[in-house]
Amino acid sequence: MQKTMVITGGSSGIGKGIAQYFHKAGWQILVTGRSKSSTAAVAAALPGIHTLEYDTALNDQEKPLTDFIRREWGGRLDVLINNAGHVVITPLKGITREAMESMYRTHMAEPSMLTAGCIDFLAATKGQVINISSSVGIKAYAEMSAYGSAKAGMNMLTKIWAMELAPLGIRVNAVAPGPTETTVLEKAGLSTDMIQMIHESEKAAIPLQRRGQVKDIVETVALLVNSASTWVTGVLLPVDGGVSIT
Ligand SMILES: NC(=O)c1ccc[n+]([C@@H]2O[C@H](COP(=O)([O-])OP(=O)(O)OC[C@H]3O[C@@H](n4cnc5c(N)ncnc54)[C@H](OP(=O)(O)O)[C@@H]3O)[C@@H](O)[C@H]2O)c1
């Protein structure tokens, strides 16, 4: 039987890279994007992939996903990747309630709702959850209080879920990328000059002296999915060129 994987935010960047890797390996994959146009692009690129819309700004978004798993995959799920995310960069002075709430919904509340809805499916396969966190949830950066604290919260959720779900044979780990080449900063509405400036300063701060590529993150996720890591749970794995140890 084909293995099954759900990737939230699989319509671009890191999530799309993970989808491409496991699609090529013959898995059944469901990816989400916020709109029909973003899911259509990934569906066209990867024939046979399943797509659904999922937007953490809205309530009850986990329901169509769990209905899909029950209906199409007979209630079996091997891997859930909580990857959907976006970033807010703002000084504390002037921060909005909307910014705080959107970060906490996207990186903590909604992954919690979806993961809770998938427990029985994952128990059926002794499957696993992988949370895509961030080096910004480990190391403190000015103007990243909303995003950084949300990702730090996701790191703690990873450990608590790992404890709670271990008796069911479900493993839970997090991968924490450092600055990686995707469209995440463009989607945050930053100007090209600002993005260029951030890229330069990030590169200078990374011990391995380069920004990450999507494949750096994908191949680490593949390591965790690989059967060689079946005794690994509750781990937060930085994949960041060393930036989180500086
Ligand atoms: N790139 C980095 O430097 C970096 C570093 C550390 C951690 N991360 C984390 O890696 C994950 C993937 O980011 P990425 O860099 O690949 O960014 P990306 O290319 O912008 O992709 C983000 C994905 O998440 C979806 N998404 C965004 N906001 C969402 C929301 N409110 N509800 C549901 N889906 C939403 C997007 O859907 P649409 O296509 O519809 O917009 C897209 O599929 C995120 O959790 C991010 O925090 C990224």
The ligand as a Gaussian input file, in Angstrom:
#p B3LYP/6-31G(d) Opt

LIG

0 1
 N       12.050000      30.522000       4.157000
 C       12.633000      30.707000       5.324000
 O       13.634000      31.426000       5.454000
 C       12.099000      29.997000       6.550000
 C       12.931000      29.922000       7.675000
 C       12.451000      29.283000       8.797000
 C       11.203000      28.713000       8.813000
 N       10.413000      28.798000       7.708000
 C        9.095000      28.184000       7.796000
 O        8.914000      27.277000       6.735000
 C        7.520000      27.150000       6.437000
 C        7.322000      27.284000       4.938000
 O        7.707000      28.601000       4.544000
 P        8.362000      28.924000       3.124000
 O        9.618000      29.654000       3.379000
 O        8.349000      27.732000       2.260000
 O        7.319000      30.029000       2.612000
 P        6.403000      30.138000       1.311000
 O        7.143000      29.778000       0.080000
 O        5.815000      31.492000       1.424000
 O        5.281000      29.014000       1.536000
 C        4.377000      29.138000       2.595000
 C        3.259000      28.147000       2.418000
 O        2.347000      28.299000       3.520000
 C        1.069000      28.699000       3.030000
 N        0.509000      29.674000       3.953000
 C        0.982000      30.901000       4.271000
 N        0.195000      31.503000       5.156000
 C       -0.811000      30.638000       5.414000
 C       -1.978000      30.686000       6.224000
 N       -2.265000      31.766000       6.967000
 N       -2.806000      29.625000       6.234000
 C       -2.541000      28.527000       5.495000
 N       -1.469000      28.426000       4.677000
 C       -0.625000      29.475000       4.649000
 C        1.310000      29.300000       1.657000
 O        0.130000      29.222000       0.884000
 P       -0.101000      30.190000      -0.388000
 O        0.765000      29.632000      -1.499000
 O       -1.533000      30.067000      -0.717000
 O        0.335000      31.568000       0.031000
 C        2.425000      28.394000       1.152000
 O        1.913000      27.168000       0.698000
 C        6.814000      28.231000       7.251000
 O        6.243000      27.655000       8.399000
 C        7.936000      29.177000       7.634000
 O        7.661000      29.861000       8.835000
 C       10.839000      29.422000       6.570000

